[in-house]
Amino acid sequence: MSARPGGLEIDHRGVSDVVSYVLVFSLITASVGVVTVVGFGAIDDRQAAERVNNVERAFDVFAANMENVYRDGAPSRATEMRLAGGSLGLGDPVVITIEASNGDNVTVSSNPLVYRDGDTEIVYSSGALLRSEGDSSVMLRDPPFRTDTTTASFPIVDTYVSSGATTVSSDGPIRVSSAARGVNTTVPSSFGSSGAYNVTVESSRSDAWERYFDAQPNTNVRVHDSDRVVAEVTTAGIVAPRFPVRLRFSQ
C-alpha cells in the first residue's frame, strides 16, 4: 500500500486482480481460437480421408464382384458406393499391347472406372485396383495376369457404359451394376513363338504398373516413362482373352 496526502492509503490489490482476470481471459480466448481453427481443420481432413477410404473399400468389393462376372461366369453383379461429393465415371483409355518377336501383335483399349475427389483417384483398370495422389500411384490389387514360362495369361477386362450417364456425382449412395457381355479371345495360346514378348501398358499411372511388372517372375521392365511402361515377358506362349463388361450407374 501507499499513502495519499492527508494520511489515506492506496490499495493496489484491486487493480492487480483486474489485470490478472484480463490476462487469463485473453489466454483462454486465444487457446479456444487456436483449438477451434486447428482442431476443426484436423477433423475435416480426417473426415475427408475416411470418405476416400470408404470408397476404396467399396472399390475392393466392386473388384471382387467383377471377378464373379468375368471369371466365374456370373451374369451380373451390383455394388453400392457412397461418393460423398466425389465423382464416378469412365477415365481415359488404358491401352495394352502384346507383341511377339515374330511381329505378331494385339492391342486392346479399355476405359477404367475412376472415382475422383480433388487430387485423389481410386481406379479399377483391367482387373487391377489403383490409388493415385497427384502424380504418384500405387497398386492396391494386382491384375489377373500370370507370367508363367509355359503359357502367360493376360486377361483384359474392358469396362464400358452403353447407355445412361457416363459420370455421376452424389452425396448419397450410387449403385454400379456390371453385366458380362461374352468373351473375345483376341490372342490364341499359339500366338507367336517361344521367347520374349513385349507387354506395353499406356496409362497415366505407369509408375504403379512399373512396380507391378518389376515384381513378376520371368519379366523385365525395359522402358518406363510418364505414361508408358514396356515389360519383356519370357514365355512359350500367351493367351489374352478380352472380357467386355457393361457398367450402369443408378441412384
Residue frames relative to the residue before (quaternion, step in Angstrom):
aa qw qx qy qz dx dy dz
M 1.0000 0.0000 0.0000 0.0000 0.00 0.00 0.00
S 0.1696 -0.7513 0.6260 0.1221 3.56 -1.28 0.47
A 0.4552 -0.7092 0.4826 0.2386 3.54 -1.19 0.58
R 0.3280 -0.7045 0.5956 0.2032 3.54 -1.12 0.80
P 0.6252 -0.4844 0.4203 0.4448 3.61 -1.24 0.21
G 0.7383 0.3514 -0.2928 0.4957 3.54 -0.91 0.86
G 0.6161 -0.6072 0.3344 0.3740 3.59 1.29 0.16
L 0.5411 0.6101 -0.4235 0.3946 3.64 1.23 0.03
E 0.3111 -0.7620 0.5426 0.1676 3.60 -1.01 0.82
I 0.3457 -0.7227 0.5656 0.1957 3.58 -1.20 0.72
D 0.2191 -0.7811 0.5755 0.1030 3.63 -0.83 1.03
H 0.2183 -0.8097 0.5358 0.0984 3.66 -0.51 1.22
R 0.4541 0.7187 -0.4477 0.2771 3.61 1.17 -0.15
G 0.6279 0.5393 -0.3350 0.4502 3.62 1.00 -0.70
V 0.6464 0.5104 -0.3147 0.4719 3.56 1.01 -0.82
S 0.6491 0.5214 -0.3140 0.4563 3.60 0.96 -0.85
D 0.6395 0.5233 -0.3295 0.4568 3.60 0.98 -0.77
V 0.6505 0.5127 -0.3162 0.4626 3.59 0.97 -0.83
V 0.6560 0.5076 -0.3085 0.4657 3.59 0.92 -0.90
S 0.6472 0.5159 -0.3171 0.4631 3.60 0.95 -0.86
Y 0.6512 0.5209 -0.3158 0.4526 3.54 0.96 -0.89
V 0.6537 0.5119 -0.3090 0.4638 3.58 0.95 -0.89
L 0.6657 0.5046 -0.3071 0.4560 3.59 0.93 -0.88
V 0.6703 0.4923 -0.3007 0.4669 3.58 0.91 -0.91
F 0.6515 0.5153 -0.3119 0.4613 3.57 0.95 -0.88
S 0.6489 0.5134 -0.3130 0.4662 3.59 1.01 -0.84
L 0.6477 0.5207 -0.3153 0.4582 3.57 1.01 -0.82
I 0.6541 0.5060 -0.3102 0.4688 3.56 0.97 -0.87
T 0.6513 0.5235 -0.3096 0.4537 3.58 0.95 -0.90
A 0.6652 0.4981 -0.2997 0.4686 3.57 0.96 -0.90
S 0.6485 0.5234 -0.3190 0.4514 3.58 0.99 -0.85
V 0.6482 0.5125 -0.3157 0.4663 3.57 0.97 -0.87
G 0.6469 0.5278 -0.3171 0.4500 3.57 1.00 -0.80
V 0.6620 0.4995 -0.3033 0.4693 3.57 0.94 -0.90
V 0.6631 0.5020 -0.3039 0.4647 3.57 0.92 -0.94
T 0.6427 0.5317 -0.3257 0.4451 3.58 1.00 -0.82
V 0.6967 0.4719 -0.2790 0.4627 3.58 0.83 -1.01
V 0.7281 0.4275 -0.2448 0.4767 3.57 0.75 -1.05
G 0.6834 0.5154 -0.2935 0.4257 3.56 0.86 -0.99
F 0.6971 0.4529 -0.2852 0.4772 3.58 0.82 -0.92
G 0.6029 0.5463 -0.3564 0.4594 3.58 1.11 -0.62
A 0.6619 0.4943 -0.2992 0.4774 3.57 0.98 -0.88
I 0.6346 0.5255 -0.3294 0.4612 3.59 1.02 -0.77
D 0.6484 0.5125 -0.3190 0.4638 3.58 0.95 -0.86
D 0.6515 0.5092 -0.3180 0.4639 3.59 0.97 -0.88
R 0.6614 0.5120 -0.3060 0.4547 3.56 0.97 -0.86
Q 0.6496 0.5102 -0.3151 0.4674 3.57 1.01 -0.81
A 0.6423 0.5149 -0.3261 0.4648 3.59 0.99 -0.82
A 0.6549 0.5066 -0.3131 0.4651 3.59 0.96 -0.86
E 0.6633 0.5016 -0.3107 0.4602 3.58 0.96 -0.82
R 0.6036 0.5494 -0.3614 0.4509 3.61 1.07 -0.68
V 0.6745 0.4791 -0.2939 0.4787 3.58 0.92 -0.91
N 0.6301 0.5310 -0.3352 0.4567 3.60 1.02 -0.77
N 0.6261 0.5289 -0.3353 0.4646 3.58 1.05 -0.73
V 0.6451 0.5017 -0.3177 0.4809 3.58 1.01 -0.80
E 0.6170 0.5480 -0.3408 0.4504 3.59 1.03 -0.78
R 0.6578 0.4945 -0.3079 0.4774 3.58 0.97 -0.84
A 0.6346 0.5206 -0.3266 0.4687 3.59 1.05 -0.75
F 0.6352 0.5163 -0.3285 0.4712 3.60 1.05 -0.71
D 0.6115 0.5412 -0.3536 0.4561 3.58 1.07 -0.65
V 0.6341 0.5001 -0.3151 0.4985 3.57 1.07 -0.77
F 0.6278 0.5401 -0.3254 0.4564 3.58 1.01 -0.85
A 0.6529 0.5149 -0.3147 0.4577 3.60 0.95 -0.89
A 0.6471 0.5058 -0.3154 0.4753 3.59 1.01 -0.79
N 0.6477 0.5077 -0.3149 0.4728 3.59 1.02 -0.78
M 0.6245 0.5343 -0.3346 0.4611 3.56 1.07 -0.73
E 0.6138 0.5395 -0.3451 0.4617 3.60 1.04 -0.70
N 0.6157 0.5433 -0.3380 0.4598 3.56 1.05 -0.78
V 0.6881 0.4914 -0.2784 0.4556 3.57 1.03 -0.81
Y 0.8068 0.3195 -0.1799 0.4633 3.61 0.57 -1.11
R 0.7508 0.3841 -0.2341 0.4837 3.62 1.08 -0.51
D 0.7777 0.3598 -0.1790 0.4834 3.57 0.92 -0.94
G 0.5403 -0.6795 0.3746 0.3258 3.59 1.25 -0.01
A 0.3633 0.7152 -0.5197 0.2938 3.62 1.17 0.32
P 0.4933 -0.6860 0.4374 0.3077 3.64 -0.84 0.87
S 0.7964 -0.1166 0.0989 0.5852 3.59 1.04 -0.72
R 0.0799 -0.7557 0.6470 0.0632 3.52 -1.35 0.36
A 0.1894 -0.7676 0.6006 0.1195 3.59 -1.23 0.45
T 0.1100 -0.7828 0.6119 0.0271 3.56 -1.06 0.87
E 0.2471 -0.7666 0.5754 0.1424 3.57 -0.90 0.93
M 0.0350 -0.7884 0.6139 -0.0165 3.55 -0.99 0.95
R 0.2352 -0.7207 0.6295 0.1704 3.54 -1.23 0.59
L 0.2910 -0.8155 0.4808 0.1382 3.54 -0.37 1.28
A 0.1972 -0.8315 0.5016 0.1347 3.61 1.24 -0.41
G 0.7839 -0.3362 0.1702 0.4935 3.58 0.88 0.95
G 0.5896 0.5572 -0.3786 0.4457 3.61 1.22 -0.24
S 0.4186 -0.6858 0.5280 0.2750 3.57 -1.30 -0.05
L 0.1720 -0.7715 0.6083 0.0725 3.54 -1.22 0.64
G 0.3169 0.7465 -0.5394 0.2265 3.56 -0.84 0.94
L 0.6476 -0.4982 0.3925 0.4224 3.55 -1.31 -0.12
G 0.3130 -0.7636 0.5417 0.1597 3.54 -1.00 0.91
D 0.7378 -0.3653 0.3045 0.4791 3.55 -1.33 -0.21
P 0.6061 -0.6011 0.3735 0.3631 3.61 -1.03 0.75
V 0.2277 -0.7023 0.6560 0.1566 3.51 -1.26 0.67
V 0.1695 -0.8144 0.5530 0.0465 3.57 -0.59 1.19
I 0.0777 -0.7846 0.6150 0.0106 3.57 -0.80 1.08
T 0.0491 -0.7981 0.6000 -0.0225 3.56 -0.75 1.12
I 0.1225 -0.7696 0.6245 0.0513 3.57 -0.98 0.94
E 0.0376 -0.8137 0.5789 -0.0358 3.56 -0.72 1.13
A 0.2660 -0.7477 0.5897 0.1499 3.56 -0.96 0.92
S 0.6399 -0.5537 0.3739 0.3797 3.56 -1.22 0.46
N 0.6670 0.4980 -0.3117 0.4582 3.62 1.16 -0.45
G 0.6550 -0.5452 0.2988 0.4294 3.58 1.28 0.17
D 0.5143 0.6220 -0.4338 0.4006 3.60 1.20 -0.21
N 0.0906 0.8019 -0.5861 0.0728 3.55 -1.01 0.75
V 0.1059 -0.7578 0.6387 0.0818 3.53 -1.34 0.32
T 0.1158 -0.7878 0.6034 0.0433 3.56 -1.06 0.79
V 0.0382 -0.7851 0.6181 -0.0080 3.56 -0.90 0.99
S 0.1525 -0.7790 0.6049 0.0630 3.55 -0.89 1.01
S 0.0164 0.8031 -0.5942 0.0419 3.57 -0.79 0.99
N 0.3744 -0.7224 0.5408 0.2132 3.56 -1.16 0.67
P 0.3230 -0.7651 0.5197 0.2003 3.62 -0.58 1.05
L 0.4283 -0.6379 0.5642 0.3022 3.54 -1.31 0.38
V 0.0519 -0.8359 0.5444 -0.0467 3.58 -0.62 1.17
Y 0.1608 -0.7280 0.6588 0.1004 3.54 -1.08 0.91
R 0.0789 -0.8099 0.5811 0.0106 3.58 -0.86 1.00
D 0.1012 0.7467 -0.6526 0.0791 3.52 -1.07 0.91
G 0.7982 -0.1255 0.0324 0.5883 3.56 -0.06 1.31
D 0.7974 -0.2288 0.2008 0.5210 3.58 -0.78 -1.06
T 0.6036 0.5744 -0.3487 0.4292 3.58 1.28 -0.06
E 0.0233 -0.7819 0.6229 -0.0057 3.55 -1.02 0.89
I 0.1347 -0.7199 0.6731 0.1022 3.53 -1.17 0.76
V 0.0699 -0.8479 0.5229 -0.0524 3.58 -0.60 1.18
Y 0.1347 -0.7267 0.6662 0.0993 3.53 -1.11 0.83
S 0.1042 0.8157 -0.5519 0.1383 3.57 -0.46 1.24
S 0.8524 -0.1201 0.0454 0.5069 3.58 -0.66 1.17
G 0.7516 -0.3857 0.2009 0.4959 3.56 0.99 0.84
A 0.6428 0.4994 -0.3204 0.4845 3.60 1.26 -0.22
L 0.2460 -0.7401 0.6070 0.1529 3.55 -1.27 0.49
L 0.0154 -0.8177 0.5729 -0.0544 3.56 -0.72 1.13
R 0.1549 -0.7508 0.6304 0.1220 3.53 -1.32 0.38
S 0.1236 -0.7997 0.5868 0.0296 3.57 -0.87 1.03
E 0.0562 -0.7455 0.6634 0.0303 3.52 -1.16 0.81
G 0.8070 -0.0813 0.0237 0.5845 3.57 -0.18 1.23
D 0.8060 -0.2353 0.2014 0.5045 3.58 -0.76 -1.10
S 0.6514 0.5117 -0.3097 0.4669 3.60 1.26 0.00
S 0.0744 -0.8012 0.5936 0.0088 3.56 -0.98 0.90
V 0.1024 -0.7679 0.6291 0.0638 3.53 -1.23 0.57
M 0.3695 -0.7209 0.5404 0.2274 3.59 -1.05 0.76
L 0.2504 -0.7957 0.5410 0.1072 3.56 -0.63 1.18
R 0.7853 0.0804 -0.0151 0.6137 3.56 1.13 -0.65
D 0.4247 -0.7318 0.4741 0.2437 3.58 -0.69 1.09
P 0.5196 -0.6008 0.4915 0.3569 3.58 -1.19 0.48
P 0.5722 -0.6184 0.4128 0.3460 3.63 -1.18 0.36
F 0.3087 0.7632 -0.5092 0.2510 3.59 0.97 0.86
R 0.0896 -0.7703 0.6276 0.0688 3.57 -1.26 0.44
T 0.1583 -0.8216 0.5452 0.0527 3.58 -0.75 1.05
D 0.1025 0.8158 -0.5557 0.1232 3.60 0.79 1.04
T 0.5506 -0.6170 0.4466 0.3415 3.57 -1.20 0.50
T 0.6390 0.5224 -0.3356 0.4540 3.60 1.13 -0.52
T 0.7720 -0.1622 0.1373 0.5991 3.57 0.66 -1.12
A 0.2416 -0.7640 0.5844 0.1280 3.56 -0.68 1.11
S 0.1825 -0.7921 0.5776 0.0750 3.57 -1.08 0.72
F 0.0017 0.7947 -0.6055 0.0433 3.54 -0.86 1.04
P 0.0241 -0.8032 0.5951 -0.0135 3.63 0.34 1.17
I 0.1684 -0.8022 0.5703 0.0531 3.56 -0.81 1.04
V 0.2229 -0.7804 0.5757 0.0994 3.56 -0.60 1.19
D 0.1267 -0.8185 0.5602 0.0122 3.55 -0.47 1.25
T 0.1082 -0.8086 0.5776 0.0290 3.59 -0.24 1.27
Y 0.0791 0.7877 -0.6058 0.0791 3.56 -1.03 0.83
V 0.2908 -0.7116 0.6105 0.1908 3.56 -1.33 0.35
S 0.2172 -0.8187 0.5223 0.0987 3.59 -0.57 1.15
S 0.8020 0.0339 -0.0033 0.5964 3.59 1.14 -0.52
G 0.7215 0.4087 -0.3168 0.4606 3.54 -1.25 0.44
A 0.7546 -0.3817 0.2802 0.4544 3.54 -1.34 -0.19
T 0.3078 -0.7461 0.5626 0.1788 3.56 -1.06 0.80
T 0.7594 0.1680 -0.1263 0.6157 3.59 1.32 -0.22
V 0.0379 -0.7975 0.6022 -0.0017 3.58 -0.93 0.90
S 0.0414 -0.7702 0.6362 0.0188 3.54 -1.23 0.58
S 0.2022 0.7809 -0.5583 0.1941 3.56 -0.74 1.06
D 0.4468 -0.6596 0.5299 0.2908 3.54 -1.23 0.53
G 0.6728 0.4872 -0.2850 0.4782 3.56 1.22 -0.43
P 0.7177 -0.4415 0.3109 0.4397 3.58 -1.27 -0.14
I 0.1723 -0.7469 0.6358 0.0901 3.53 -1.22 0.73
R 0.2398 -0.7621 0.5864 0.1335 3.57 -0.95 0.88
V 0.1204 -0.7836 0.6082 0.0406 3.56 -0.76 1.10
S 0.1206 -0.7989 0.5883 0.0326 3.56 -0.52 1.22
S 0.0925 -0.7865 0.6096 0.0343 3.57 -0.99 0.88
A 0.0363 -0.8073 0.5881 -0.0325 3.56 -0.88 1.00
A 0.4712 -0.6849 0.4857 0.2701 3.57 -0.94 0.95
R 0.1016 -0.7922 0.5998 0.0475 3.54 -1.11 0.73
G 0.7556 -0.3875 0.2067 0.4860 3.58 0.82 1.00
V 0.3646 -0.7011 0.5695 0.2261 3.56 -1.34 0.09
N 0.1046 -0.7802 0.6151 0.0449 3.54 -0.95 0.90
T 0.1832 -0.7915 0.5752 0.0952 3.59 -0.35 1.19
T 0.1534 -0.8391 0.5187 0.0571 3.55 -0.01 1.32
V 0.7759 0.2045 -0.1307 0.5823 3.61 1.17 -0.44
P 0.2821 -0.7647 0.5482 0.1874 3.65 -0.53 1.05
S 0.6633 -0.5276 0.3552 0.3945 3.56 -1.26 0.36
S 0.6647 0.5003 -0.3059 0.4629 3.59 1.19 -0.44
F 0.3423 0.7654 -0.4817 0.2549 3.56 1.30 0.15
G 0.8384 0.1062 -0.0949 0.5261 3.57 -0.84 0.98
S 0.4576 -0.6403 0.5297 0.3162 3.54 -1.26 -0.50
S 0.6857 -0.4742 0.3443 0.4317 3.54 -1.29 0.28
G 0.5070 0.6304 -0.4680 0.3557 3.57 -0.86 0.93
A 0.7406 -0.3944 0.3107 0.4465 3.54 -1.14 -0.71
Y 0.1221 -0.7602 0.6361 0.0509 3.53 -1.07 0.90
N 0.2978 -0.7208 0.5913 0.2054 3.55 -1.15 0.63
V 0.0867 -0.7676 0.6343 0.0303 3.55 -0.85 1.04
T 0.0764 -0.8166 0.5720 -0.0101 3.56 -0.50 1.23
V 0.0897 -0.7657 0.6361 0.0329 3.55 -0.95 0.98
E 0.1248 -0.7801 0.6111 0.0486 3.57 -0.67 1.15
S 0.2686 0.7486 -0.5425 0.2705 3.55 -0.37 1.30
S 0.5199 -0.6277 0.4793 0.3254 3.57 -1.15 0.61
R 0.6844 0.4277 -0.2745 0.5228 3.61 1.29 -0.15
S 0.1535 0.8502 -0.4904 0.1146 3.56 1.11 0.77
D 0.5676 0.5989 -0.4041 0.3949 3.64 1.10 -0.47
A 0.6537 0.4919 -0.3114 0.4834 3.59 1.03 -0.76
W 0.6499 0.5044 -0.3187 0.4708 3.60 1.00 -0.78
E 0.6150 0.5432 -0.3552 0.4478 3.60 1.02 -0.70
R 0.6723 0.4834 -0.3050 0.4705 3.61 0.87 -0.90
Y 0.6164 0.5439 -0.3527 0.4469 3.58 1.05 -0.70
F 0.7097 0.4511 -0.2750 0.4660 3.60 0.76 -1.00
D 0.5880 0.5799 -0.3627 0.4318 3.59 1.10 -0.64
A 0.7159 0.4586 -0.2471 0.4648 3.58 1.08 -0.72
Q 0.6037 0.5948 -0.3543 0.3951 3.62 1.24 -0.18
P 0.5008 -0.6467 0.4745 0.3254 3.64 -1.05 0.67
N 0.8342 0.2095 -0.1730 0.4798 3.55 -1.26 0.56
T 0.6244 0.5300 -0.3116 0.4818 3.56 1.25 0.47
N 0.0312 -0.7879 0.6148 -0.0144 3.54 -1.02 0.89
V 0.3365 -0.7378 0.5498 0.2001 3.58 -0.72 1.09
R 0.2028 -0.8140 0.5394 0.0728 3.57 -0.61 1.19
V 0.8037 0.0793 -0.0020 0.5897 3.58 0.96 -0.85
H 0.1083 0.7703 -0.6268 0.0453 3.55 -1.09 0.72
D 0.1053 0.7606 -0.6378 0.0609 3.55 -0.92 0.93
S 0.8053 -0.3450 0.1862 0.4449 3.57 -1.28 -0.12
D 0.8258 0.1473 -0.0751 0.5392 3.63 1.06 -0.54
R 0.7498 0.3204 -0.2066 0.5408 3.60 1.16 0.43
V 0.0005 -0.7634 0.6458 0.0136 3.54 -1.13 0.74
V 0.1420 -0.7784 0.6093 0.0514 3.56 -0.95 0.96
A 0.0614 -0.8011 0.5954 -0.0061 3.57 -0.66 1.15
E 0.2808 -0.7455 0.5832 0.1591 3.56 -0.99 0.89
V 0.0947 -0.8046 0.5862 0.0039 3.56 -0.65 1.16
T 0.2175 -0.7790 0.5786 0.1059 3.58 -0.76 1.08
T 0.2573 0.7603 -0.5424 0.2480 3.57 -0.49 1.24
A 0.5687 -0.6067 0.4341 0.3463 3.57 -1.26 0.27
G 0.7989 -0.1111 0.0835 0.5852 3.60 1.18 -0.35
I 0.2577 -0.7659 0.5746 0.1294 3.56 -1.26 0.37
V 0.0984 -0.7250 0.6739 0.1026 3.54 -1.21 0.67
A 0.0183 -0.8070 0.5892 -0.0347 3.55 -0.95 0.91
P 0.0267 -0.8199 0.5719 -0.0028 3.62 0.35 1.17
R 0.2804 -0.7409 0.5881 0.1629 3.55 -1.11 0.74
F 0.1399 -0.7999 0.5822 0.0396 3.57 -0.80 1.10
P 0.1680 -0.7820 0.5908 0.1059 3.63 -0.25 1.17
V 0.0091 -0.7831 0.6213 -0.0251 3.58 -0.89 0.98
R 0.2767 -0.7758 0.5495 0.1397 3.55 -0.66 1.14
L 0.1860 -0.7757 0.5970 0.0853 3.55 -0.97 0.97
R 0.0270 -0.7739 0.6323 0.0215 3.54 -1.22 0.58
F 0.2448 -0.7776 0.5679 0.1132 3.56 -0.94 0.99
S 0.1004 0.7823 -0.6107 0.0703 3.57 -0.99 0.83
Q 0.3629 -0.7259 0.5472 0.2051 3.55 -1.26 0.53
